Amino acid sequence: MKEELALRFGAHRVLDVPTAEGETPLIMLDLELRSPVSILMTNGLSDYKMPVPEKVEGREYNELFFCLPSYWEWDDMENPRTNWVFPWIQRLAKHVVKNETWFGHGHTMPCGVNMESLSETMTQNHFFLSDPILLENELAPIKVGDKEVHFLAIIPIFPDEMDYKQGKGTFKLMQKFSNKGVTEQLDDFRSTVLKRSWRLSR
């Protein structure tokens, strides 16, 4: 995967991220869009063929990614406001392989058993997996040998957004994101895309 991304973006934009033995390898992509964008991505999750249902046949191979804000110093591994992305991308990658399951667009996961906030600035407590939004063109599917590898963004969402997604569905939540300009790029200052008066019964 790293080699194919290096061909797409240039080898100087694809960096290895240190990981512990037994963890999924990670890479960081440094891209220039309207402003610099850093992308933390698994590098090898696509070795696992996901048992996808027939309706999404062709989406068996995926890599996960976080799109980091430009104001983060991602290499500051001691900062609890930013360093949570590393254990969480590992946990998600491990979960899908260990449980022999699959991830796809619209899937959601709680942030741990107690659904705690990710950090003091990032108070979301669920993850929503999405096809690339901001990076739709840059992270279009890529051929790796005879496989077509897709990219899934990990987007933190708030409790009310999770309730809305369960009640109204993925498409409706994506519409709310679009209306508010929300993409996969993490944002410490993002608020819910829903009006506070929203209730599931409406």
N, C-alpha and C positions, 0 to 999 in steps of 0.2 A: 504493500500500500504506500509506504513512504516513497518508493521509487516512482510510482505513477504520479503521486502528488508533486514530487520534485519536477517531473516533466511538465506538469500543468502550470506550476507557479514559479519554478526556479528553485534549485537546490538550496540557495541561500535563505529561502523563506520557510524551509521545513527543518525544524529543530527537534532533536531528541529531548525528552523530559525524563529525568532520573526516576526510576521506579525500583521497588524492592523485589527481591527474588520471588517468583511465583505470581506477580501481578501482571495485568495486561499492559503491554508496552504502550507508551503515550508519546504523542508528538505535539508540537506547537507550531501552528501556521501563523506567520506574520504577514498580513496582506495589507495592501493600500487600496482602500475604497475612497469614499469622500473624506474619510479620516482613517488612521491606522486601526486595524482590527486584528486581535489575537484570538486564535481558535485552538482550544485544548481538545484533542481528539484521540480516541483509541486507535491503535495501530496494530490490528490483528484480530479484532473481534470478528471480522469478516471471514476468518478461517473457519468459523462455526457456521454451519448451514442451519438456519432457523426453520423449524417445522411450521411454515406459514399455512394458513387455510387457503383453499383453492381460489377464493375471490381476490387474494393478493399474491397469487403465484407470480414469480419473477422478483419478489422482494425478500428472498431468503438470506441475502448477504448485506450486512449493515455495519457501519461504524457510528459510534455516538460522539457528540461533541457539545462543548459549551462555547458560546461566543462571548468573550470577555470584553468589558468596557475599556475604552482607551485610557481611562484614568486609573486603572488598577496597575499596581506593580506585581505582576503575577509571580515573579520569582522570589518575592518576599514570603518564604514558606512559613514564617512565624506569625503572620498576620491573620487572626481568626476571621476577619471580615472578608478575606479573599481565599484563604487556603482550603476552605471546605470543598472546593470543586474537585480537588485531587482524590480524596477518599470516596467522594460520591460517584464519580465516574467509574471508579474501580468497583464499587459496590453494585452499581447497575449492570456493568459488564459481567461481573461474577454471577449475579442473580440469573441472568438469562441463560448462561451456559450451564450452571449447576442444576437448574431446574428444567433443563432441556425444553425451554419454552421459546417464545418469540416476542419481539418488540416491533411495533409498527406505528404509523402516524395516528395520533389520537389516544395512545395508551397513556395511562396515568399511574403514578406510584406515590405512596405517602413517604414523607421524609422520616423514616424510622417508625418504630412501633408507637412511639408517643407523639408523632407528628409535630415535632418541635420546629421552631423557626431555624432557618439555615444559619443566620448570624444576627447580630444586633441591628444591622442595617438592612439585611435581606430577610424580611419576616415571613416570606412565603413558607408553606409547609407541605407542599406537594410538588411533584414534577410532572410535566406534560411533555410528551414526545411529539415532535412535529417535523414534517418535511421542512427543509430550509426556507426561510422567508426573506430576510435581508440578503442571505447568501444563496439565493435560488440559482443564480447563474454560475457563481464560483464553485458551488458544491453540487453541481449536476452529477448524476450517476457517472461512475468511472469504470472502465473495463480493466480488470486485473486477471490476466490470463483468459480463461473461458468464463469468468464470473462477471456479473454486473453488480458493482457494489454501490449501495445507496447510503446516504448520510441522514442521520436523525438528530435533530437539535434537542437538547434538554432545556426546557423552559420552566423555571420555578413559577408556581401559581399560588394565589391566595385561597383560603378556605371557601370564600363565597364563589370564586371562579370555578373551584372544583365542584361545588354543588350545582352551579349553573351548567357545567359540562355534563354532569350526570343526568340532569333534568332535561336539558335542551339539545345536547349532543355536541360533537366536535365542530361541525360546520358553523353552528351558531356562535360558539366561543371564538372561533377563528374570525368571524365577522366582527365581533367585539374588539378583538385585537387589532384588526385592520382599521376600524373606525378610530381607535385611539393611538394608532401608530406604533403599536407594540410589536416587536420582532423577537427573534431568539437572542438578541444581544442583551446580556445581563445589565440591570440598571438598579443601583442601590436606592434610587429615588422614585422608582415606579410605584404607583398606587393601583388598586384594583380597577379593572376596566368597567366594573358594574356600579350602578347607582346603589347607594346604601339601602334604598327602600326595596330593592329587589328581593323577592321571596320565591321559593321553588313552586309554590302553588299558582303563581301568576302566569 
